[in-house]
Amino acid sequence: MNYLQFLSLGYNRLTGSIPYSFGGLTQIGILDLSHNELEGPVPASSGLLSFLSQLDVSNNHLSGSISSSGQMLTFPAWGFQNNSGLCDGPFTPLPPCSSDTGKSFMRTPEEENSSFIDVGFLISGFCYVLWFKKSWRITIFQAVEEMTEKFTSLFRK
């Protein structure tokens, strides 16, 4: 995805935080994450995207300080509106951060990866059940088979 230039994920009911890894989208020009349920900080890595000309994270639940470096200085204030927890940064409509706000919301790549580890444990637990619990395995596969049969019958008519 290094060559991705336009990404519009607005109005998708996305939840969670903006991944720190978005800073790896080095060729991105327009990034729209508006009108979702995102929370947490705007990653500082977003300011390093030199080709980013438009960033819209408005109408989410974002919080913390906005970096005042790199491209972040070029974005209009409307791209950050309606995030009651955002503070500081180069935009006059945003309130200044208090000493306990902003920096505490900055997530490191290690913190971002912790959610992947949680998902890994969940998947491994599911695989354990499928492998060692024969009765559960049979029940799950029968349910999947029934759903597949119902779904395909819709198209046979």
C-alpha positions as CSV (number, residue, x, y, z in Angstrom):
1,M,0.0,0.0,0.0
2,N,3.0,2.3,-0.3
3,Y,1.6,3.8,-3.5
4,L,-2.0,4.4,-2.2
5,Q,-2.9,8.1,-3.0
6,F,-6.5,8.4,-2.0
7,L,-8.3,6.7,0.9
8,S,-11.8,7.6,1.9
9,L,-13.2,5.7,4.9
10,G,-15.7,8.3,6.0
11,Y,-19.2,7.3,7.2
12,N,-18.2,3.7,7.8
13,R,-18.9,3.4,11.6
14,L,-15.2,2.6,12.1
15,T,-14.2,2.2,15.8
16,G,-11.0,2.0,17.7
17,S,-8.0,4.3,17.2
18,I,-6.2,5.5,14.1
19,P,-3.3,3.1,13.6
20,Y,0.2,4.5,14.0
21,S,1.1,2.5,10.8
22,F,-0.9,5.1,8.7
23,G,2.4,7.0,8.8
24,G,3.7,4.3,6.4
25,L,1.3,5.5,3.6
26,T,4.1,7.6,2.2
27,Q,2.4,8.5,-1.1
28,I,-1.1,9.2,0.3
29,G,-2.5,12.6,-0.8
30,I,-6.0,12.5,0.6
31,L,-7.1,10.7,3.8
32,D,-10.7,10.9,4.9
33,L,-11.6,9.2,8.2
34,S,-14.5,11.6,9.0
35,H,-17.9,10.7,10.5
36,N,-16.8,7.5,12.3
37,E,-16.5,6.4,15.9
38,L,-12.7,6.7,16.1
39,E,-11.1,7.6,19.4
40,G,-7.7,8.3,20.8
41,P,-5.0,10.5,19.3
42,V,-4.2,11.6,15.8
43,P,-0.9,9.7,15.4
44,A,2.1,12.0,15.3
45,S,3.3,9.9,12.3
46,S,0.5,11.7,10.2
47,G,2.6,14.8,10.2
48,L,5.4,13.0,8.4
49,L,3.3,12.3,5.3
50,S,4.9,14.8,2.9
51,F,2.4,14.2,0.1
52,L,-0.7,14.5,2.3
53,S,-2.7,17.5,1.1
54,Q,-6.0,16.8,2.8
55,L,-6.7,15.2,6.1
56,D,-10.3,14.9,7.4
57,V,-10.8,13.3,10.8
58,S,-13.8,15.5,11.8
59,N,-16.8,14.1,13.6
60,N,-15.2,11.3,15.6
61,H,-14.2,11.0,19.3
62,L,-10.5,11.8,18.9
63,S,-8.5,13.3,21.8
64,G,-5.1,14.5,22.7
65,S,-2.7,17.0,21.2
66,I,-2.3,17.5,17.4
67,S,1.3,17.6,16.2
68,S,2.3,21.0,14.9
69,S,5.0,19.6,12.6
70,G,5.2,18.8,9.0
71,Q,2.1,18.7,7.0
72,M,-0.2,19.1,10.0
73,L,0.4,22.9,9.8
74,T,-1.2,22.9,6.3
75,F,-4.5,21.3,7.1
76,P,-7.6,23.5,7.6
77,A,-9.4,23.4,11.0
78,W,-12.6,21.9,9.6
79,G,-10.8,18.6,9.1
80,F,-10.5,18.3,13.0
81,Q,-13.9,19.7,14.0
82,N,-16.4,17.9,16.3
83,N,-13.8,16.0,18.2
84,S,-14.3,17.3,21.7
85,G,-11.1,15.8,23.1
86,L,-8.7,17.3,20.6
87,C,-6.5,20.2,21.9
88,D,-3.6,22.4,21.1
89,G,-2.0,22.2,17.7
90,P,-1.8,24.9,15.1
91,F,-5.6,25.5,14.9
92,T,-7.1,28.4,16.7
93,P,-10.5,26.8,17.3
94,L,-8.9,24.0,19.4
95,P,-8.4,24.6,23.1
96,P,-5.0,24.4,24.7
97,C,-4.0,21.1,26.2
98,S,-3.8,20.8,30.0
99,S,-0.8,19.1,31.5
100,D,-2.5,15.7,31.8
101,T,-4.1,15.8,28.3
102,G,-2.4,15.3,25.0
103,K,0.9,13.5,25.7
104,S,-0.8,10.7,27.7
105,F,-2.9,9.9,24.6
106,M,0.1,9.4,22.3
107,R,0.4,5.7,21.5
108,T,3.7,4.0,20.5
109,P,3.9,1.4,17.8
110,E,4.3,-1.2,20.6
111,E,1.0,-0.1,22.1
112,E,-0.6,-0.4,18.7
113,N,0.7,-3.9,18.3
114,S,-0.8,-5.0,21.6
115,S,-4.3,-5.1,20.0
116,F,-3.0,-7.5,17.4
117,I,-1.6,-9.7,20.1
118,D,-5.1,-9.7,21.8
119,V,-6.7,-10.8,18.5
120,G,-4.0,-13.5,18.1
121,F,-4.9,-14.9,21.5
122,L,-8.6,-14.9,20.5
123,I,-7.9,-16.7,17.2
124,S,-5.6,-19.2,18.9
125,G,-8.3,-20.0,21.5
126,F,-10.9,-20.5,18.7
127,C,-8.5,-22.8,16.9
128,Y,-7.9,-24.8,20.1
129,V,-11.6,-25.3,20.5
130,L,-11.9,-26.5,16.9
131,W,-8.9,-28.9,17.3
132,F,-9.5,-30.4,20.7
133,K,-13.2,-30.2,21.3
134,K,-14.8,-32.6,18.7
135,S,-18.4,-31.9,19.8
136,W,-17.9,-28.2,19.4
137,R,-16.2,-28.7,16.0
138,I,-19.1,-30.7,14.7
139,T,-21.6,-28.2,16.0
140,I,-19.8,-25.3,14.4
141,F,-19.3,-26.9,11.1
142,Q,-22.9,-28.0,11.0
143,A,-24.0,-24.4,11.7
144,V,-21.7,-23.1,8.9
145,E,-23.1,-25.8,6.5
146,E,-26.7,-24.8,7.3
147,M,-26.0,-21.1,6.8
148,T,-24.2,-21.8,3.5
149,E,-27.2,-24.0,2.4
150,K,-29.7,-21.2,3.3
151,F,-27.6,-18.6,1.5
152,T,-27.1,-20.6,-1.7
153,S,-30.9,-21.5,-1.7
154,L,-31.6,-17.8,-2.1
155,F,-29.8,-17.7,-5.4
156,R,-31.3,-21.0,-6.7
157,K,-34.8,-19.6,-6.9
